[in-house]
Every structure is written in structure tokens, then in C-alpha cells.
Amino acid sequence: SFMTGSIDALSLATGGIEQKMNPSVVYESLSTRIWRLHDPQNCITGSSKPIAVKIPTDQFPDPDLILRFQNEYKVSRHLSQCNVTRSVFKEQNQNGTYALYLEWVPGMTLKEWIRFAHKKNEQTSDTCENTTSDNIMSNFDFENAVILAREITKAVGEIHDLGV
């Protein structure tokens, strides 16, 4: 049964989510869809902050996908003390529809950052007479790339230290 104002996986999967939750799909692949929405009645987090809800795209997901969801939940719970992962609030299996309710972390994904960096390089190289790959790479912001690589390495080290 559905409660007015509740956030449940089935309403997300069928598109029956209420507009006051301001839903938007932020990522979609062949196997999963991630929604960003508000929790106006503080059902999940105890606050009205936005949350991410990850659901399978298939109405009848295969057992391997369900196992991946369950493993992601377990690992995320284990890493809750780690500062480099987002919190997982809840795992749900309602009438065969699975969902993970996650902390919404604002910012740019690594994929977006890489696209932005390459787009920036393309714009810079268009103004140059010589557009060889060496010239394009010389315009790449190596300082930021090194900082990002260092932060990723520290995060992986912290996760590894926790046994994952």
C-alpha cells in the first residue's frame, strides 16, 4: 500500500512519484536509474535535504543485479565511518522492487570533470595555430589533475584501510 507523501521504490519505478518531491533522473544506465528528490516529510533522513534513490531500470531485475544492490548496501554501511563515501540510509524491497536510499552529494562527477577539462582544452586549442595533441595536452590543467589524483588515491587508501 502507498502512503501519501511517502517515498517508495515502486512509485519511482512506475513514475508515480509526487511532484512536491521535485524528482529528477540524474543518471541512467542499462541496469540502474538514480533519482534526486527531496524528502519533504523527512521519511528517510530526518531532514528535508535532497536524497538519491537508486533503482533497477528493469521491472524484473535478474538475481545478479539484486545481489549487487545488496552488496552495495552492505559495503556502504561498512564504510559509513569513512569520509570519502556517501551515506546509505535505507535498503528497500517492496513487492519485488528494490531501491537504495543514499545521501545526495552535490558536485561534479569524475566523468563530468573529465568532459569539462577536455571541452576546455578543445576551446583553447581552437585559438592556437598548432592543434597537435602535444599542444592540447600542454593546455590541460595538470595541477588540478594531480590534486584530483592525490585525493582519489587517499580515498582508495582510506577505503582499503577499512578492509574493502
Solvent accessible surface area in square Angstrom, and as a share of the most:
residue,aa,sasa,rsa
1,S,136,0.88
2,F,118,0.49
3,M,145,0.65
4,T,115,0.67
5,G,0,0.00
6,S,29,0.18
7,I,6,0.03
8,D,9,0.05
9,A,0,0.00
10,L,41,0.20
11,S,14,0.09
12,L,1,0.01
13,A,41,0.32
14,T,98,0.57
15,G,52,0.50
16,G,51,0.49
17,I,15,0.08
18,E,55,0.25
19,Q,148,0.66
20,K,113,0.48
21,M,0,0.00
22,N,86,0.44
23,P,26,0.17
24,S,51,0.33
25,V,68,0.39
26,V,68,0.39
27,Y,107,0.41
28,E,95,0.43
29,S,41,0.26
30,L,181,0.90
31,S,38,0.24
32,T,12,0.07
33,R,47,0.17
34,I,36,0.18
35,W,30,0.10
36,R,63,0.23
37,L,0,0.00
38,H,53,0.24
39,D,0,0.00
40,P,51,0.32
41,Q,100,0.45
42,N,67,0.34
43,C,65,0.39
44,I,29,0.15
45,T,41,0.24
46,G,60,0.58
47,S,38,0.25
48,S,69,0.45
49,K,140,0.59
50,P,32,0.20
51,I,1,0.00
52,A,8,0.06
53,V,0,0.00
54,K,35,0.15
55,I,1,0.00
56,P,8,0.05
57,T,37,0.21
58,D,79,0.41
59,Q,133,0.59
60,F,160,0.67
61,P,24,0.15
62,D,81,0.42
63,P,111,0.70
64,D,96,0.50
65,L,12,0.06
66,I,19,0.10
67,L,96,0.48
68,R,136,0.50
69,F,5,0.02
70,Q,64,0.29
71,N,69,0.35
72,E,41,0.18
73,Y,48,0.18
74,K,133,0.56
75,V,60,0.34
76,S,8,0.05
77,R,123,0.45
78,H,91,0.41
79,L,8,0.04
80,S,76,0.49
81,Q,126,0.56
82,C,8,0.05
83,N,139,0.71
84,V,64,0.37
85,T,40,0.23
86,R,74,0.27
87,S,41,0.27
88,V,8,0.04
89,F,70,0.29
90,K,74,0.31
91,E,67,0.30
92,Q,28,0.12
93,N,89,0.45
94,Q,34,0.15
95,N,119,0.61
96,G,41,0.39
97,T,17,0.10
98,Y,37,0.14
99,A,0,0.00
100,L,1,0.00
101,Y,0,0.00
102,L,6,0.03
103,E,66,0.30
104,W,64,0.22
105,V,89,0.51
106,P,105,0.66
107,G,73,0.70
108,M,109,0.49
109,T,80,0.46
110,L,90,0.45
111,K,119,0.50
112,E,85,0.38
113,W,59,0.21
114,I,76,0.39
115,R,156,0.57
116,F,115,0.48
117,A,11,0.08
118,H,85,0.38
119,K,124,0.52
120,K,94,0.40
121,N,3,0.02
122,E,103,0.46
123,Q,113,0.50
124,T,52,0.30
125,S,6,0.04
126,D,113,0.59
127,T,118,0.69
128,C,46,0.28
129,E,183,0.82
130,N,85,0.44
131,T,76,0.44
132,T,69,0.40
133,S,80,0.51
134,D,115,0.60
135,N,38,0.20
136,I,50,0.25
137,M,88,0.39
138,S,78,0.50
139,N,48,0.24
140,F,28,0.12
141,D,54,0.28
142,F,105,0.44
143,E,127,0.57
144,N,71,0.37
145,A,23,0.18
146,V,81,0.47
147,I,77,0.39
148,L,52,0.26
149,A,56,0.44
150,R,131,0.48
151,E,86,0.39
152,I,73,0.37
153,T,95,0.55
154,K,120,0.51
155,A,20,0.16
156,V,92,0.53
157,G,30,0.29
158,E,62,0.28
159,I,42,0.21
160,H,130,0.58
161,D,119,0.61
162,L,47,0.23
163,G,68,0.65
164,V,80,0.46
